[in-house]
Amino acid sequence: MKKRLTDVYDEAFVNIIEDLVDHYLVVELENCKHHIQTSRLQHCLSVSYYCYRLAKRFGWDYVSVARAGVLHDFYHYDETSEDKIEGLKHLRSHPFLALKNAQAHFELNPKEKDIIVKHMWPITLRLPKYKETWLIVGVDKYCAVREFFNLQRKIISSRQVLV
């Protein structure tokens, strides 16, 4: 049985990201493998939701964090395909590709742009400007390690969600 986002996430979070996850190119992230064990959409939803919850608890800009979390890995080549960009080049370049794609389809504020393009710090070298960017830097790495080693307690399987 398929679940709606509001069956799993709180309604306020869903309202913030709804226009993003309704976009066909974001939905297509479900077809891109990410960190071996998950889809890129699932990874982005996990990072977004954890950051949203933490930012809300800290009294930070949880709206920008939630939206940028969904878009921080907004690129469509599969990391397991022959077309993939290898190693360090991928780690350094994909934030810029994600930002380019996000700006082409959505209106972004300066904080969301900073979050997307600097989420791979220290590999991307440029220091994050906002505390919300630092939050996503940490949560993204936390989620990646859990996904890579299949340790995550899945918040939601994106395959079970009507997007």
N, C-alpha and C positions, 0 to 999 in steps of 0.2 A: 504494500500500500504506500502510495506517495504521501509525503508530508509537505505542508506549506512551511515556509520560513517561520511564520508566527507560531507554528506548533512546537518549535524548538527554541527559537530566540525570543527575547522580549520584544514587544511591539515597537517600542521607541527605537531600538536598534534597527529593526526591519524598515521602519519609516525613513531612517537616515540613508540606508543603502539601497532601497527598493528600485530607484531609477537606474542604478548601476547594474544590479543583478538581473534586471529585465532586459538589458541590452544584449543583442544576439552575440556580439563579440566577447562579452564577459561570459555568457553561457558556454561559448565554445572552449573556454579554458578547462571545462570538464574533460575534454578530450586530450588534454596535454598532461602527460605523466610528469610528476614533480617529486623530487626527493625519494625516488624509487617506489615508495609505498602508497602514494596518494595522487590526486589530481591537482593541477595548479589552482583550480577553483576552490577545492576543499582547503588547500593551504592558505589561500588568500582570505577565505571566510574565517578560518581559525585565527589567523593573525589579527584580522580586523576585530573579531569579537573579543578576544583577550585584551587587546589594546583599548577598545571601547570601554570594557568593564573597569580596567585599571584607571584610565583617564577620568572616567566618571567618578570613581572613588577618590581620586586625588584633586578633583575640582578643576581639571584641565580641559582643553578643547577636545571633547570626546567626539564631536561631529566630524571634525577634520581628520582625526585619527581613524575613525571607522571608515570613512570614505577612501582615504589614502590607503588604508589596509587592504581594501578590496582591489585596489588598482596597482599596488606596489610591484606586482609581477605580471603586468598586463602585456604579455607578448605571447606569440602563438607557435613558435617552433617547439617541437618536442625534444626534451633533453636526451632522449634515448634514440633519436633518429639520426640518420646519416647527415642531415642538414644542420645539425646542431653546431653551435659555436663552442669551441673547446675550452675547458679549464678556466684559467685566470682571465682570458679575454671575455668569456661569458660573464664571469662574476663582475667584471668592471663595466661591461657594456649594457647588460640587460636593464639596469635602472634607467639609463637614458632612453632606451627603446620603450620601456614601460611608460615613461613620462611623455614621450612623443605620441604614443598611441592614446594615452589618457587625454592629452590636450586636444587631440584630433576629434574626440567624441564627447568630451565633457568639459564643463567650465570648472576650473580649479582655482583655489585661492593660493596665496604664496606659501602658506604652511603645508598644504597638501602637496604642492610641487616639491618643496624641500624634503618632505617625508619620502616621497616616491624616489627621487633622484639620489638620496643619501642613505637609503635603508641598508646598503651594503658596506657602510663604514666599518672598519678602517680600509677596506680594499679600494673603495672609491676615493680615498684620501681626503676629500673635502669634509670639514667638520660640520655636523648637523647644527642648524641655527636655533632650533626650538626644542624644548624639553619633550614635546610630543614626538619629534623625530628620534630622539634618544630612546624613547619608549619602544618605538617600532623596531629600531635597530636590535634591541635586546630580545623582544618577543619574537621577531622573525627568526633569530638564531635559535631560540628555545624551541619553537615549533619545528624548525628544520631538523634539529637533532632528534627530537621525538619521532618525527615522521621517518627519518632515515633509518632509525633503529626499530621502527614499528612499536614505539612505546606509547604513542598517543592514545588517550581515551577520546575517541571521536566524539566531538560535540554533535556533529551531524554529518551524515554522508550526503554529499551533494547529489549523488545519484538518486537519493530518496526524496529530493525536494522538487516541487514544482517551481520552476524559476520563471 
